[in-house]
Every structure is written in C-alpha cells, then in structure tokens.
Amino acid sequence: LTVNPAGLTITATAQSKTYGQALTLGTTAFTATGLVNGDTITNVTLTSPGAAAIAPASGSPYVITASAALGTDLGNYAISYQTGTLTVNPAGLTITATAQSKAYGQALTLSTMAFTTTGPVNGDTVTSVTLTSSGAVATAAVSGSPYVISAGAGVGTGLGNYTIFYVDGALTVSQAPLTI
C-alpha cells in the first residue's frame, strides 16, 4: 500500500502599510487549504521587499512570499506556496505657507522657500513650493488684510510617496508711513 502525500496550499495573506513605516510580517498571516486529521501549521516564514520602511509607494503592490512552514505531521503533505500582496500606501505630507507681512505700497516677491513641512521621512525633502497671494501687489489695501497665501506645486525628492496637503498662510499688509 502506497500512501501518497496530500496536497497542501499555503497562501500569504494580503497586508498593507504606510510609506516610511517598517512592517513586521509575522508568521501567522496565511491561510492553509488541505490539512486533514487534525494536523496544524504553527507558523510560516513570510518575506517581502515592501516590508522595509524605505519601500516606495510607487512599487506597490509588493509580493509577500511564504515558505518554511512548521507544524504537525507536515511530512505527509506536498506543500505549495502561494504569494500574497503588500500594499504600500502614501504617507501624509503637510506643506504650510509661512506667514508674511509688508507695508502698503510695496510689492512683495513671495519666496519659493517660505514654507514649513510636516511628515517627510526617509530623507525625502521639499525643495520649493509655488506661493501666490493677491496681497503681494503694491496696490493691496490694508483693509483687505490679512490676505491668503496659497501654497501648491511642491517640488522635491520622493514626493510620489505622499499624499500632499497644502495649508494656506497669511499675508498682513500694514499701513505705510506718511509724513505731512
């Protein structure tokens, strides 16, 4: 009597993480199909290049590879492993226009560097932002102050890994000195 191994399929479970965070895949994120007679799988080695904190969102989804199952009576099975997917979601990045001021009658050139950032990781940077405000022209009146400084079109490294939120700043127009 020949007893042939039973078929056993182990499939890595789909997972997700946010860019900039390392993910520990664990040893229990899998499903098994084909176990009989009370046999069990206690853990499986799971690996993915997407688990590293530096894995870019642009490479997503990454493959999760399952291997090296451990459990009871696994020698009775012909084991096949199926991959899962690891989705790397963009991280949040906030770019805030810096508050500025000027005197009435003066034009203000808004610097592309007048902003702050919250959220970049892995050495990613924002090198410039387009800033606009109707209060920057010389004819902007004190009565309309403060004017909104709108930020947009961020430029830098690794920005494809982020969902970017822009926060307006304020441009205050003060009274110009007048000597009579």
Residue pairs with C-beta under 8 A, 6 or more apart in sequence:
3 76
5 75
5 76
5 77
5 78
6 34
6 36
6 76
6 77
6 78
7 34
7 77
7 78
7 80
8 32
8 33
8 34
8 35
8 74
8 77
8 78
8 79
8 80
9 32
9 33
9 34
9 79
9 80
9 81
9 82
10 30
10 31
10 32
10 41
10 44
10 66
10 69
10 79
10 80
10 81
10 82
11 30
11 31
11 32
11 33
11 66
11 81
11 82
11 83
11 84
12 29
12 30
12 44
12 46
12 64
12 65
12 66
12 81
12 82
12 83
12 84
13 29
13 30
13 31
13 64
13 84
14 64
14 84
14 85
14 86
14 87
15 23
15 25
15 29
15 64
15 84
15 85
15 86
15 87
16 86
16 87
16 88
16 89
17 23
17 50
17 51
17 86
17 87
17 88
17 89
18 88
18 89
18 90
18 91
19 55
19 56
19 57
19 88
19 89
19 90
19 91
19 121
19 122
19 161
19 162
20 53
20 91
20 121
20 122
20 161
21 53
22 51
22 52
22 53
23 48
23 50
23 51
23 86
24 51
25 46
25 47
25 48
25 51
25 64
25 86
26 46
27 43
27 44
27 45
27 46
28 43
28 44
29 46
29 64
29 84
30 41
30 44
30 46
30 66
30 84
32 41
34 77
35 41
35 77
37 73
38 72
39 71
39 72
39 73
39 74
39 76
39 77
40 71
40 72
41 69
41 70
41 71
41 74
42 70
42 71
42 72
43 69
43 70
43 71
44 66
44 67
44 68
44 69
44 70
45 66
45 67
45 68
46 64
46 65
46 66
46 84
47 64
47 65
47 67
48 62
48 63
48 64
48 65
48 86
49 55
49 59
49 62
49 63
50 59
50 60
50 61
50 62
50 63
50 64
50 86
50 87
50 88
51 62
51 86
53 121
53 122
54 122
55 62
55 88
56 88
56 158
56 160
56 161
57 88
57 89
57 90
57 91
57 160
57 161
58 160
58 161
59 88
60 86
60 87
60 88
60 89
61 85
61 86
61 87
61 88
62 85
62 86
62 87
62 88
63 83
63 84
63 85
63 86
64 83
64 84
64 85
64 86
65 81
65 83
66 81
66 82
66 83
66 84
67 81
69 79
90 160
90 161
90 162
90 163
91 119
91 121
91 161
91 162
91 163
92 119
92 162
92 163
92 165
93 117
93 118
93 119
93 120
93 126
93 154
93 159
93 162
93 163
93 164
93 165
94 117
94 118
94 119
94 164
94 165
94 166
94 167
95 115
95 116
95 117
95 126
95 129
95 151
95 154
95 164
95 165
95 166
95 167
96 115
96 116
96 117
96 118
96 151
96 166
96 167
96 169
97 114
97 115
97 129
97 131
97 149
97 150
97 151
97 166
97 167
97 168
97 169
98 114
98 115
98 116
98 149
98 169
99 149
99 169
99 170
99 171
99 172
100 108
100 110
100 114
100 149
100 169
100 170
100 171
100 172
101 171
101 172
101 173
101 174
102 108
102 135
102 136
102 171
102 172
102 173
102 174
103 173
103 174
103 175
103 176
103 177
104 140
104 141
104 142
104 173
104 174
104 175
104 176
105 138
105 176
106 138
106 176
107 136
107 137
107 138
108 133
108 135
108 136
108 171
109 136
110 131
110 132
110 133
110 136
110 149
111 131
112 128
112 129
112 130
112 131
113 128
113 129
114 131
114 149
114 169
115 126
115 129
115 131
115 151
115 169
117 126
119 162
120 126
120 156
120 158
120 162
122 158
122 161
123 157
123 158
124 156
124 157
124 158
124 159
124 161
124 162
125 156
125 157
125 158
126 154
126 155
126 156
126 159
127 155
127 156
127 157
128 154
128 155
128 156
129 151
129 152
129 153
129 154
129 155
129 166
130 151
130 152
130 153
131 149
131 150
131 151
131 169
132 149
132 150
132 152
133 147
133 148
133 149
133 150
133 171
134 140
134 144
134 147
134 148
135 144
135 145
135 146
135 147
135 148
135 149
135 171
135 173
136 147
136 171
140 147
140 171
140 173
141 173
142 173
142 174
142 175
144 173
145 171
145 172
145 173
145 174
146 170
146 171
146 172
146 173
147 170
147 171
147 172
147 173
148 168
148 169
148 170
148 171
149 168
149 169
149 170
149 171
150 166
150 168
151 166
151 167
151 168
151 169
152 166
154 164
154 166
